[in-house]
Amino acid sequence: MLQRFDARSRTIRDFTAKFTQTYRSGALGRAIVETGTVKVKRPSRMLFEYASPEKKLFVADGESYYFYVPRDKQVMVQNQRGDKRATARILAEGRLLDHFDCTGEEKDALGRKLILVPRADERDANVTRIAVVLDADLRLLALEIRDAEGSTSRMVFEGFKENVGLKDSAFRFDVPKGVEVIS
């Protein structure tokens, strides 16, 4: 099933979706729920626009990552080259079998949930396992990432639209006036 998902995923040049992200802290045990929209253009561009409970923006333009919280009047900038983050590997590259091994399957209310671990040479220090939840047509319904501290982030997608023709300009981030840049 994962091989079929990987092959199907390679036919997707770009996509858009709405998401609900639930982050559950391993240490605190409480959950934070955020919603927004995502745009991805492969192989290296992503735009997450968080709408609630707080407006935030995460942009990957192929060269750098930008994380902007308007309320803080700060943008954090990081080099994107050589990044091994699980989210980037799954969404922006879409080549799971190049980076992860499947260790099993679990039940999930949304669909088939495949459990993956990063290959030894692809380790992301912050990720111990990921799970992808797929529907019968091998579309991504949800993505879960568990870190070394036992925290879990689950992103559920809806309204998934594939190959919509996104332009590179949709992933451009211009630092607003008066905003501090932190590298």
Salt bridges, closest charged atoms under 4 A:
ASP6 OD2 - ARG10 NH2 3.22
GLU34 OE2 - LYS56 NZ 2.57
GLU54 OE2 - ARG71 NE 2.55
GLU63 OE2 - ARG81 NH2 2.31
ASP72 OD1 - ARG71 NH2 3.76
ASP83 OD2 - ARG85 NE 3.21
GLU93 OE2 - ARG89 NH1 3.39
GLU93 OE1 - HIS99 NE2 2.71
ASP98 OD2 - ARG95 NE 2.78
ASP101 OD1 - ARG119 NE 2.98
GLU105 OE1 - ARG112 NH2 2.79
GLU106 OE1 - LYS113 NZ 3.64
GLU106 OE2 - ARG129 NH1 3.04
ASP108 OD2 - ARG154 NH1 2.80
GLU122 OE1 - ARG89 NH2 3.26
GLU122 OE1 - HIS99 ND1 3.03
ASP135 OD2 - ARG139 NE 3.01
ASP137 OD2 - ARG139 NH2 3.34
GLU144 OE1 - LYS113 NZ 3.10
GLU144 OE2 - ARG154 NH1 2.43
GLU162 OE2 - ARG8 NH2 2.89
ASP168 OD1 - LYS41 NZ 2.62
ASP168 OD1 - ARG45 NE 3.59
ASP174 OD1 - ARG172 NE 2.97
